[in-house]
């Protein structure tokens, strides 16, 4: 009995399949570009020889290519326009104002203006430091500042350099763009703005931007009235990637109040909780609603395979037993899911917190946990010795959310 390698496993191969694979290895590969047949020496085994391996790597690569995320709006033409006016900051700002603020812009124009601001800041940084790196490299190196050097030397205080006047002008321009009445803040626009704000270290307006994402009315094309918004709608939940990037920027800047505001307007927003209910609890709820019907059909079919009691009575017994087993197992799984605490580090739930609240606010708790880990001491033996008004603010804030910071009963050596 031969065996073949399929998706990383050695599976038995019958004689018919072996004959087919040997025949396929002699055929032309031109007609089957996604299927390659290789002859490779086998691993040591009682039956030495060669085995035929069918490689599915080209097919998987093609699938991965097709499964890539769809690209956003095409911003190439607008970027070319902004780059042509990027010789000086006044002309650059004027070009953006004339195309975005003085007209009814398209989404790609708004996104391109924010990306152009980011590129303009990178180019100015390149010229200031006389570097030969590309603008993309300058953007990636925005965090390699005196702060990282201070951390390597063991300094606790923040040494983030003060932003340049040009960076402040670009930040003001970007905030003016997203607050313009005729501009709709889509997910791509918000992502571009957060990326720019983090790179410029101008994070103070991020909570306002997150609030505007859900509450800002805007002018629809061809209409003179502002559209109504529903801030608690699940579609206005801030994506996890955007919220995480903003929170990381606030932690790096050592700005406690800003970090708390970011968490409150992202993970703590009602829209985020409704979005989580629909995404995670929705499928489970649908399954719970449909499960009795599926169990009843299964019980009716199972009742036909016995002759001890009547078929109707057997179906009732089977339905009651299967439904009880399913409900009991589901309840045990639900309790295990809502009481899991392996992911908690410094911020944990207070005793007596309802399980529904634990599950619903878990992402918010995890954000506070990340904030405490990034703000406090890295040494586990030094935890609990942090002090200062900002640390006490974090402690009081999480306590009001039915959480506790550095529970002494859960710290190392306190068991």
C-alpha positions in Angstrom: 0.0 0.0 0.0 1.5 3.3 -1.1 0.9 6.7 0.5 0.9 10.2 -0.8 1.4 13.7 0.7 -1.8 15.8 0.7 -1.9 19.1 2.5 1.1 18.1 4.7 -0.3 14.6 5.7 0.7 11.2 4.6 -2.5 9.5 3.6 -3.1 6.0 2.2 -3.1 5.7 -1.6 -5.0 2.8 -3.2 -3.6 1.1 -6.3 -6.1 3.0 -8.6 -5.1 6.4 -7.3 -1.4 5.4 -7.6 -1.9 4.3 -11.2 -3.6 7.6 -12.0 -0.9 9.7 -10.3 1.8 7.8 -12.3 -0.1 8.4 -15.5 -0.6 12.1 -14.7 3.2 12.5 -14.1 3.8 11.6 -17.7 1.4 14.0 -19.1 2.1 17.5 -20.4 1.8 20.2 -17.7 0.7 22.8 -20.2 -2.9 21.9 -19.9 -2.8 21.8 -16.1 -0.8 24.9 -14.9 -2.2 24.6 -11.4 -1.3 21.0 -10.9 2.3 19.9 -10.8 3.4 16.3 -10.3 6.9 15.8 -8.9 8.9 12.7 -8.3 10.8 13.0 -5.1 12.7 10.4 -3.0 10.6 9.1 -0.2 11.3 9.3 3.5 13.0 6.2 5.1 10.4 3.5 5.3 10.2 -0.3 5.2 9.3 0.0 1.5 12.2 1.9 -0.2 11.7 3.5 -3.6 10.2 6.6 -5.0 6.8 8.0 -4.3 4.8 10.4 -6.4 3.9 13.7 -4.7 1.2 16.0 -6.0 2.0 19.6 -5.2 -0.9 21.9 -4.6 1.3 24.9 -3.9 0.5 26.7 -7.1 -3.2 26.2 -6.6 -2.9 27.6 -3.0 -0.9 30.5 -4.2 -3.6 31.3 -6.8 -6.3 31.1 -4.1 -4.4 33.4 -1.8 -4.0 35.9 -4.6 -7.7 35.9 -5.3 -8.5 36.1 -1.5 -6.6 39.4 -1.1 -8.5 42.3 0.3 -10.1 44.5 -2.3 -8.3 47.7 -2.9 -9.8 51.0 -1.8 -10.7 53.9 -4.0 -8.2 54.8 -6.7 -6.2 57.8 -5.5 -3.4 57.8 -8.0 -4.7 60.7 -10.1 -5.3 62.9 -7.0 -2.0 62.0 -5.5 -0.2 63.1 -8.7 -2.0 66.4 -8.5 -1.0 67.0 -4.8 2.6 65.9 -5.5 3.0 68.4 -8.3 2.1 71.2 -5.8 4.3 69.9 -2.9 7.3 72.1 -3.5 6.4 74.4 -0.6 3.9 74.1 2.3 1.7 77.1 1.4 1.2 75.9 -2.2 0.6 72.4 -1.0 -2.1 73.5 1.5 -3.6 75.7 -1.2 -3.9 72.8 -3.6 -5.7 70.7 -1.0 -8.0 73.5 -0.1 -8.9 74.2 -3.7 -9.7 70.6 -4.5 -11.2 69.3 -1.2 -12.5 72.1 0.9 -13.8 74.5 -1.7 -15.7 71.8 -3.7 -17.8 68.7 -3.0 -15.0 66.2 -3.0 -15.0 62.5 -3.8 -13.8 59.9 -1.3 -10.7 59.2 -3.2 -9.8 62.9 -3.2 -10.1 63.1 0.6 -8.1 59.9 1.1 -5.4 61.1 -1.3 -5.1 64.5 0.5 -4.4 62.7 3.8 -1.9 60.4 2.2 -0.3 63.4 0.5 0.1 65.2 3.8 1.9 62.1 5.2 4.2 62.0 2.2 4.9 65.7 2.4 5.9 65.4 6.1 8.2 62.5 5.2 9.9 64.5 2.4 10.4 67.5 4.7 12.0 65.2 7.3 14.2 63.7 4.6 15.5 67.2 3.6 15.9 68.2 7.2 18.1 65.2 8.0 19.9 65.1 4.6 19.0 61.5 4.3 19.0 59.4 1.1 16.2 57.2 2.2 12.9 57.1 0.4 9.8 58.8 1.7 8.4 55.4 2.7 11.5 54.7 4.8 11.2 58.1 6.4 7.6 57.4 7.4 8.6 54.0 8.9 11.5 55.7 10.8 9.3 58.4 12.4 9.4 56.4 15.7 13.2 56.0 15.7 13.7 59.2 17.8 15.2 60.2 21.0 12.5 58.3 22.8 13.8 54.9 21.7 17.3 56.0 22.7 16.1 57.0 26.1 14.4 53.7 26.6 17.6 51.9 25.7 19.5 53.9 28.3 16.9 53.0 31.0 15.2 56.4 31.3 11.6 56.3 32.5 10.6 59.8 31.4 9.2 60.5 27.9 11.6 62.2 25.6 9.3 62.5 22.6 10.5 65.5 20.5 8.2 68.4 20.0 6.5 68.4 16.6 7.7 70.9 14.1 5.5 73.8 13.0 5.0 72.2 9.6 3.7 69.0 11.3 1.3 71.1 13.3 0.0 72.9 10.1 -0.5 69.5 8.4 -2.4 68.2 11.4 -4.6 71.2 11.5 -5.3 70.8 7.8 -6.2 67.2 8.2 -8.5 67.9 11.0 -10.2 70.7 9.0 -10.7 68.2 6.2 -12.5 65.5 8.3 -14.6 68.2 10.0 -15.8 69.8 6.8 -19.6 69.6 6.5 -19.6 68.2 3.0 -17.0 65.4 3.7 -18.3 62.0 4.7 -15.9 60.1 7.1 -15.8 56.6 5.7 -13.7 53.8 7.1 -10.9 54.4 4.6 -10.9 58.1 5.4 -10.7 57.4 9.1 -7.9 54.9 8.6 -5.9 57.5 6.6 -6.4 60.2 9.2 -5.3 58.0 12.1 -2.3 56.9 10.2 -1.3 60.5 9.5 -2.0 61.6 13.1 0.2 58.8 14.5 3.0 59.6 12.1 2.9 63.3 13.0 2.4 62.6 16.7 -0.6 64.9 16.7 -3.0 62.6 18.5 -5.1 65.0 20.5 -7.9 65.1 18.0 -8.3 61.3 17.6 -11.1 61.0 20.1 -13.0 63.8 18.3 -12.4 62.0 15.0 -13.8 58.8 16.4 -16.9 60.5 17.7 -17.4 62.3 14.4 -17.2 59.0 12.6 -20.5 58.0 14.2 -22.2 61.3 14.9 -21.2 63.7 12.1 -24.0 64.7 9.7 -23.0 65.3 6.2 -24.4 66.8 3.0 -25.4 64.2 0.4 -24.7 64.9 -3.2 -27.5 66.9 -4.7 -29.1 67.6 -1.4 -29.2 70.8 0.7 -30.1 69.1 4.1 -27.8 67.3 6.4 -28.3 63.6 6.7 -29.3 62.0 10.0 -26.9 59.7 11.9 -27.4 56.9 14.4 -24.3 56.7 16.6 -25.3 53.4 18.2 -25.7 51.7 14.8 -23.3 48.7 14.5 -21.9 50.0 11.2 -20.3 52.9 13.0 -18.1 50.7 15.2 -14.4 51.7 15.0 -12.4 48.8 13.4 -10.0 47.0 15.7 -7.0 47.8 13.5 -7.7 51.6 13.7 -8.4 51.6 17.4 -5.3 49.5 18.1 -3.0 51.8 16.2 -4.5 54.9 17.9 -4.1 53.3 21.3 -0.5 52.3 20.6 0.3 55.9 19.6 -1.2 57.3 22.8 0.8 54.8 24.9 4.0 55.7 23.1 3.3 59.4 23.7 2.7 58.7 27.4 -0.6 60.6 27.4 -2.9 58.8 29.9 -6.0 61.0 29.4 -5.8 60.7 25.7 -5.5 56.9 25.8 -8.5 56.7 28.1 -10.5 58.9 25.7 -9.5 56.7 22.8 -10.6 53.6 24.5 -13.9 55.2 25.5 -14.7 56.3 21.9 -13.6 53.0 20.3 -13.9 49.8 22.4 -16.3 51.5 24.9 -18.7 53.0 22.3 -22.2 51.4 22.1 -21.8 50.9 18.4 -18.8 48.6 19.1 -20.8 46.5 21.5 -23.8 46.2 19.1 -21.4 45.2 16.4 -19.9 42.5 18.6 -23.3 41.2 19.4 -24.2 40.9 15.7 -20.9 39.4 14.6 -20.3 36.9 17.4 -23.6 36.3 19.3 -25.8 36.5 16.1 -24.7 33.2 14.6 -24.9 31.5 17.9 -28.4 32.9 18.5 -29.6 31.7 15.0 -28.2 28.2 15.8 -30.0 28.1 19.1 -33.3 29.1 17.4 -33.0 26.4 14.7 -31.6 23.7 16.9 -34.9 22.5 18.3 -36.3 21.9 14.8 -33.2 20.0 13.8 -33.3 17.9 16.9 -37.0 17.1 16.4 -36.3 15.9 12.8 -33.4 13.8 14.1 -35.5 12.3 16.8 -38.2 11.3 14.4 -35.7 9.6 12.2 -34.1 7.8 15.2 -37.5 6.6 16.4 -37.9 4.5 13.3 -35.0 2.2 14.3 -36.7 0.7 17.4 -39.8 -1.4 18.0 -40.0 -1.4 21.8 -42.5 1.5 22.1 -44.7 3.4 19.7 -42.9 5.6 17.2 -44.5 8.8 18.4 -43.6 8.1 22.0 -40.0 7.1 21.0 -39.7 10.4 19.1 -40.8 12.4 22.1 -38.3 10.6 24.4 -35.5 11.1 21.8 -36.4 14.7 21.3 -36.4 15.4 25.1 -33.1 13.6 25.6 -31.3 15.2 22.7 -32.5 18.7 23.5 -31.5 18.3 27.1 -28.1 17.1 26.1 -27.6 19.9 23.6 -28.8 22.6 26.1 -26.6 21.3 28.9 -23.5 21.1 26.7 -24.1 24.6 25.3 -24.6 26.1 28.7 -21.3 24.5 29.9 -19.5 26.0 26.8 -21.1 29.4 27.4 -19.9 29.5 31.0 -16.4 28.4 30.0 -16.3 31.1 27.3 -17.4 33.9 29.6 -15.3 32.9 32.6 -12.0 32.5 30.7 -9.3 34.6 32.3 -6.0 33.3 30.8 -5.8 36.4 28.6 -5.9 38.8 31.6 -2.7 40.2 32.9 -3.0 43.4 35.0 -6.6 44.4 34.6 -9.2 41.8 35.7 -12.9 41.7 36.5 -14.2 42.4 40.0 -15.8 39.4 41.8 -19.5 39.3 41.1 -19.4 40.9 37.7 -22.2 39.3 35.5 -21.0 36.9 32.8 -22.8 38.8 30.1 -21.0 42.0 31.0 -17.7 40.1 31.1 -18.2 38.9 27.5 -19.6 42.1 26.2 -16.9 44.4 27.6 -14.0 42.0 27.2 -12.4 44.0 24.4 -12.6 47.2 26.5 -11.0 45.4 29.4 -8.2 44.1 27.1 -7.6 47.7 26.0 -7.2 48.9 29.6 -4.9 45.9 30.1 -2.7 46.9 27.2 -2.6 50.5 28.5 -1.5 49.3 32.0 1.2 47.0 30.5 2.6 49.8 28.3 2.5 52.4 31.0 3.6 50.5 34.1 6.8 48.7 35.0 7.9 45.9 32.7 9.4 43.9 35.5 6.7 41.6 37.0 8.3 41.9 40.4 7.8 45.7 40.3 4.1 45.7 39.6 2.0 47.4 42.1 4.7 50.0 42.9 3.6 52.5 40.2 2.5 55.9 41.5 1.5 59.3 40.3 -1.7 61.1 39.4 -2.0 59.5 36.0 -1.7 55.9 37.3 -4.3 56.7 40.0 -6.5 58.0 37.3 -6.3 54.7 35.4 -7.0 52.8 38.6 -10.1 54.8 39.4 -11.3 54.7 35.8 -11.1 50.9 35.6 -12.7 50.5 39.0 -15.7 52.4 37.7 -16.0 49.8 34.9 -16.3 46.8 37.3 -12.6 46.0 36.9 -9.6 46.0 39.2 -6.0 47.0 38.4 -3.3 44.7 39.9 -5.5 42.5 42.0 -3.2 41.5 44.9 -4.8 38.0 45.1 -3.7 37.3 41.5 -0.2 38.7 41.7 2.9 36.4 41.7 3.7 35.1 45.2 0.3 36.0 46.6 -1.5 32.7 46.1 
